[in-house]
Amino acid sequence: MATAYRNPSLGGSATYDKNAVLALDSSTLDIDQVENLTKFCPTKEEMELLKGMLGKCEQFFLELMKVPRVELKLRVFAFKINFSSQVNDLRCNLNTINDASREVRESVKLRQVMQTILTLGNALNQGTTRGTKLDCLSLNFS
């Protein structure tokens, strides 16, 4: 029995291959195809009802249903396909945050502004320490 199925309604003209699902082969199936397979995967009850009148699509899903924990494997497959792009997105965001924090740490103008604010605050307080002191906000302006 064939383990591959071609159906335009399940993601273009792609061929769905049971072995590609078993091997989690992202070169054969893309994320849209994996998600479509997950979405259209019939239940065991549906497969029992349809056994007598199987077309190519149903035959394919019957073969696919023989794969142990097929729905879970399809979800893992989708995660595997998306993982590297998610890591790249996170890496890009972390680089942006690191660059911004470095700019704040190394900014001479920001130091001058903060020094001015501190001096103004001290002048307004006339050298007293009124208000709340937060150790976590202590800045070193030397």
C-alpha positions in Angstrom: 0.0 0.0 0.0 1.3 3.5 -0.8 2.5 5.6 2.0 2.4 8.9 0.1 -0.6 11.0 -0.8 -0.9 14.1 -3.0 -3.8 16.5 -2.2 -4.1 20.2 -3.2 -6.5 20.9 -0.3 -3.9 19.9 2.3 -1.3 22.4 1.3 -0.7 22.9 -2.4 0.5 20.1 -4.6 2.8 18.6 -2.0 3.2 14.9 -1.5 2.6 13.7 2.1 4.8 10.8 3.0 4.4 8.6 6.1 8.2 8.0 6.2 8.8 11.8 6.3 6.6 12.0 9.3 8.3 9.1 11.0 11.7 10.6 10.4 10.6 14.2 11.2 12.1 15.2 7.8 11.7 18.9 7.5 13.2 18.8 4.0 10.1 16.9 2.8 7.3 18.6 4.7 7.1 22.3 5.7 5.3 23.7 8.8 2.0 24.4 6.9 1.9 20.8 5.7 2.6 19.4 9.2 0.0 21.7 10.8 -2.5 20.6 8.1 -1.8 16.9 8.8 -2.3 17.5 12.5 -5.6 19.4 11.9 -7.0 16.8 9.4 -5.8 13.7 11.3 -9.0 11.5 11.8 -9.8 10.0 15.1 -9.8 6.2 15.5 -13.6 6.2 15.4 -13.6 8.1 12.1 -11.1 5.6 10.7 -13.3 2.6 11.8 -16.3 4.1 10.0 -14.4 4.8 6.8 -12.5 1.6 6.4 -15.0 0.2 3.9 -14.9 3.2 1.5 -11.4 4.5 1.5 -10.1 6.8 -1.2 -6.4 7.8 -1.5 -6.7 10.4 1.2 -8.3 8.0 3.6 -5.8 5.3 2.8 -3.0 7.7 3.5 -4.4 8.7 6.8 -5.0 5.0 7.6 -1.3 4.4 7.1 -0.4 7.5 9.0 -2.6 6.3 11.9 -0.5 3.2 12.2 2.4 5.5 13.4 2.5 5.3 17.2 1.4 8.6 18.8 1.1 10.3 15.3 -0.5 13.5 16.5 2.1 14.0 19.2 4.9 13.3 16.6 3.3 15.8 14.2 3.3 18.4 17.0 6.9 17.7 17.8 7.7 17.9 14.1 6.0 21.3 13.8 8.1 22.5 16.9 11.3 21.2 15.3 10.6 23.1 12.1 9.8 26.4 14.0 12.6 26.0 16.6 15.5 27.5 14.7 13.6 30.5 13.5 12.3 31.2 17.1 15.9 30.9 18.4 17.1 33.3 15.7 14.3 35.8 16.6 15.1 35.5 20.3 18.8 35.9 19.6 18.1 39.1 17.6 15.9 40.5 20.4 18.6 39.7 23.0 21.3 41.4 20.9 19.1 44.5 20.7 18.7 44.5 24.5 22.4 44.0 25.0 23.2 46.8 22.6 20.8 49.1 24.3 22.1 48.3 27.8 25.7 48.9 26.6 24.6 52.2 25.2 23.1 53.2 28.5 26.2 52.0 30.5 28.6 53.8 28.2 26.7 57.0 27.6 28.6 60.1 28.7 25.7 62.4 28.1 23.3 60.2 30.2 25.9 60.3 33.1 26.0 64.1 32.8 22.2 64.3 32.9 22.0 62.0 35.9 24.8 63.9 37.7 22.9 67.1 37.1 19.7 65.6 38.4 21.5 64.3 41.5 23.2 67.7 42.1 19.8 69.5 41.7 18.1 67.0 44.1 20.9 67.6 46.7 20.6 71.3 46.3 16.8 71.1 46.7 17.2 69.0 49.8 19.9 71.4 51.1 22.3 68.5 51.7 19.8 66.5 53.9 18.8 63.0 53.0 15.0 63.4 53.1 12.9 60.9 51.2 13.5 57.2 50.5 16.9 55.8 49.8 16.9 52.9 47.4 20.2 51.0 47.3 19.2 49.4 44.0 19.2 52.9 42.4 22.6 54.0 43.6 24.7 55.2 40.7 28.5 55.6 40.5 29.3 58.8 38.7 33.0 58.9 39.2 
